[in-house]
Structures are given as C-alpha cells and as structure tokens.
Amino acid sequence: MGIKKNKFATIAALGLSSALLLSACAGGSGDAASEGLGEREGVDTVAALGGEEAKKQIEEQYAAALEAGQDSLNIYTPLTATWPSVFEAFNERFPGIEVEPLQIVGAELDTKISQEQSSGQRIADIVITGDVGAVSLADRDYFSEFRPFNAEKVTKDPQLSLETGTLTPVSASPRGLIYDTRQDLGKTPDSWQSLLDPAYKGKITMTDPATDGGGMQWADLVLNDKDLGKDYLEKLAAQDPIISSSTAECHNAVVQGRAYVCLMGAMGNYLTLTGDGAPVEISYPIEGGNWATYWYAGVIDGAENAQAAELFITWLNSPEANEVKAKAGHGPIVNAEDLDLPFENPADVPLLPRPDLVDVTDRQRKGQESVSSIFSR
C-alpha cells in the first residue's frame, strides 16, 4: 500500500509545525533489509529492531498481519500533529501497512471509542493517549490483552502497566518550564519555589489543574508530594496564574508575550517552537522532582486490524522508534541503551512520586475538588 510522502506533513500542518519531519526517513538504498521489511536509509535493520531475535519476531508479526489482510491501521491519538515522523518511519519499515491517524483528544476520544464499542461498528484499531484517559478506557474492557515481547520489563511494573496487560507504555514526554527569553525579570524559573517569587505574579500561565489532562496530572503529583502539597498549590494560586484552555495555548501565551512562563511546558512543543525560531527556553525544576507525561497504547478489543496494531505497539518500543520519537520530544521507555537524546531522559531525572497506574484515575478524582477550590479563588 504505502503512503504518499506529503501525507503526514499535511497532517502536521493542521496542528503543529512539520519542521520535525526526519529527512533521513526518506526511502533509500541503505543496508539490505530482510525480505518483506522496508529499508530506511543509513539504518541497520538488525540493530534498529533490537537484534536478530527481535527482528525475527517482528518479521513474523508483520507477515501475520499481511496474511490476515490487515494492510491499514487506524490510530486515535492526540499525537497526530507531533508524530508525523513516527508514522512515516513505521510505514517505511512496514510498507504493506498504511497508517491512518486521527487527531482526537480527551472527552471526545473517550466518547468516540465508547460509541464504537457499543455499536460494534469499530473504526479504531489502536488508541494512544495519556494515563488517565487510557486507564478509563481499559477499566471498561475496551482493550484486549497484549504484552509486547520487547517491553516485558515495563509490562510487569505496576507504575507503568495494568495486571490485565491491556496497556503498554510507549513514550515519556518530559515536562518543564517554558519561558520567554525576551522578558527580563531579573531571574529565570529553575525550580518550583522560584515560581512563587513576587516578580512572577500575573506572569505565569498553566492549563486548568482541575479539568485539563496535563494540568490535573501535575496538580495531583504536587498535591500528593510530601514537600510541596496543598500549601504549595495555595501559594501558587496566590500568584494569579493565567489559566490557558490547552497545552498549546499555554505555549502560545508565552510566544506571544502574554505570559512569561508556561508551567505545563512539553518537550515536543518546545522543540517545534525553537525549530521555528520562537524566543523561548526550557528548564527542568528538578528540586523535589520534575514530571513527565507517559503515553500508553492499547489494542481495541475486536479491532479489525488487531495484528497490525500489535506490530505497531511492538515497534514503538524498538531502538529505531525510540530514536524517531526522541526527535519529536518523546523519551523512551525501554531499549534505549545507546540512544543519544536531544534532552534529558525522564528516566535519568528525579521525578515527583507517581502512583501505580491502576490508581491514577481514582487519585486524581479524589484530589480534584481540593485543587478546584484552590484555583477558583
């Protein structure tokens, strides 16, 4: 099947810039790939897929998907605008499967999957989203069990997986403080405590910590931290932060000079902005711990292209995919021993303590009322 080379660039243009497309992903005459697999210029296939045994298993998955007539893959995710290079690299490696990503977020994603499962008219084969959204769908048995052979380490980690084996972590997107380099406040934000400086009053923007996915995730981590806690959130609320409608709007407020610092800075957005020449910088507030957004993939129960979906999830945790994801601002989960990241790996940065994945949704809901009362003043 294959895709046209401008397909994912067009998708990216509808959201973030397509500047992160990898020029090296164009098909070429690199190392000879195994029969059936596509070639990627300058990339050794064996090393890219994790070794001879991993390559063999991935080849078998690919052949099984094609034998079953699964030549397309429908992916529902908020990452469509930031992962065009990821989808394109997959298509180059597996040219017989065409990726069809749909940009869909939050409640809309939940509703669409629920409707498809209830009606039996399934379109989505795979969902990739953040922890709360993924767990909420998994709790309703919307995903089938699948444990990738190359991610065994994390499928046994309760912080990153469920006992049901229905969710696989596929990336960790580092978060930080993105600030405007044109504004001189006499200091730059480099810690959570620095945001409480009087100079920052009215100059901080953040997504809604009571409703937004990223904002709620951050507030939950802070609320349950023994050193920060409710006291810190109350002091931050007294700084009169500007509540942005989305993570993208949080970044835009800084780029446009309407705020000095975006508390919910995302590495993928930062790389895109700086690639476009935006006057911003990012810092990690590692005292007490930083945070990252973990992204999870699940194969839809009853999916038409389930084997192709399993192949995609397996590939997402390969060394090859880790390298492509890193250039889009997403850190690896496993199989990244020799990866040279353009940012600090979340695994190597002190993080605010996280709950087990199964407890994420309930804990955030329990703290929602408290957080809402703090920031509604």
Sequence and secondary structure as in RCSB ss.txt:
>XXXX:A:sequence
MGIKKNKFATIAALGLSSALLLSACAGGSGDAASEGLGEREGVDTVAALGGEEAKKQIEEQYAAALEAGQDSLNI
YTPLTATWPSVFEAFNERFPGIEVEPLQIVGAELDTKISQEQSSGQRIADIVITGDVGAVSLADRDYFSEFRPFN
AEKVTKDPQLSLETGTLTPVSASPRGLIYDTRQDLGKTPDSWQSLLDPAYKGKITMTDPATDGGGMQWADLVLND
KDLGKDYLEKLAAQDPIISSSTAECHNAVVQGRAYVCLMGAMGNYLTLTGDGAPVEISYPIEGGNWATYWYAGVI
DGAENAQAAELFITWLNSPEANEVKAKAGHGPIVNAEDLDLPFENPADVPLLPRPDLVDVTDRQRKGQESVSSIF
SR
>XXXX:A:secstr
    TTHHHHHHHTSS STT  GGGS  S S   TTS   TT  HHHHHTSHHHHHHHHHHHHHHHHTT  EEEE
EETTTTT HHHHHHHHHHSTTSEEEEEE  HHHHHHHHHHHHHHS    SEEEEEHHHHHHHHHTT B     GG
GHHHHT TTT  TT   EEEEEEEEEEEEETT   SS   STGGGGSGGGTT EEEE TTTSHHHHHHHHHHHT 
SSSHHHHHHHHHTT  EEESSHHHHHHHHHTTS SEEEEEEHHHHHHHHHTT SEEEE   TT B EEEEEEEEB
TT TTHHHHHHHHHHHTSHHHHHHHHTTT B SSS TT   SS  GGGS B     GGGHHHHHHHHHHHHHHHH
T 
